[in-house]
Amino acid sequence: MRQAEGSPLSGIRGGEENVEIRVLDLLEGAKKARGLTVVIDVFRAFTTECYAFSEGALWSWPIARLEDAFALKKRYPDAVLLGERGGAKVDGCDLGNSPYDVTKTSFKGKAMIHSTSAGTQGIAAAAKAGAEEIVTGSLVNAKAVAAYIRFRNPSVVSIVAMGKAGLTSTNEDLICARYIEALLKGEAYDIDGKIAWLRNHGAEQFFDPAQADIFPTEDYPLCVAHDRFNFVLRVCRDEEGRLMIRRADPPEWIERT
């Protein structure tokens, strides 16, 4: 597979002394995204992507509609197709949306096709809404996201907590959003305390034996390992105009902006 060349959605304007930070919620919030936009999905889309990129994935195509994901898989059969609806792996996909499964899979030198019920929907909605730049957000790279935003120095930041299926607010995404906001403002935030609280206030599915096939217990510690990775995942477009996610490490930020 020939490696695709990603280009930013558009240039972001920096140099502003005061940054407007907007914390938004759900799919409706993504539709209102402006400026540099962070689309958050902690359980589990963008956590899963971070682990895949850490394992050597080249890029990811975030796809809103499953039929489009399957069509892209036909064009690129060597790409790893990850598909989730209602938390469960979609029949016909290589993987679901589990970071634990990702850690057991070889991604080195491979592309991903990723379609989920919340995170990838949020990217599509924010891009359509006219967000100037989009990055993904999760607890595992929250500090890196905040550092990247400070480097880019936009005038407007939209932080979107996608929640469950983009329709119902969830504690993990709101915690991540507020954590990134606090980091940008230089305010204290007890992220370890919030994660401890989350164990019994939003993460119960990972400890329910009846849901173990959909939400393996091993996913939970991987999802809440805050600030494990120092890279960000940036949304750009490939040579055919499709949305694409690529990894950007700190030394590359200047080169890629």
Secondary structure, DSSP 8 states (H G I E B T S, - for coil): ------EESS------SS-EEEEEEHHHHHTT--SEEEEE-TTTHHHHHHHHHHTT--EEEE-SSHHHHHHHHHH-TTSEEEEEETTEE-TT-SB-S-HHHHHTS--TT-EEEEE-SSHHHHHHHHHHHT-SEEEEE-GGGHHHHHHHHHHH--SEEEEEE--BTTTB--HHHHHHHHHHHHHHHT----HHHHHHHHTTTT-GGGG-GGGTTTS-TTHHHHHT-TT----EEEEEE-TTS-EEEEEE-GGGTTTT-
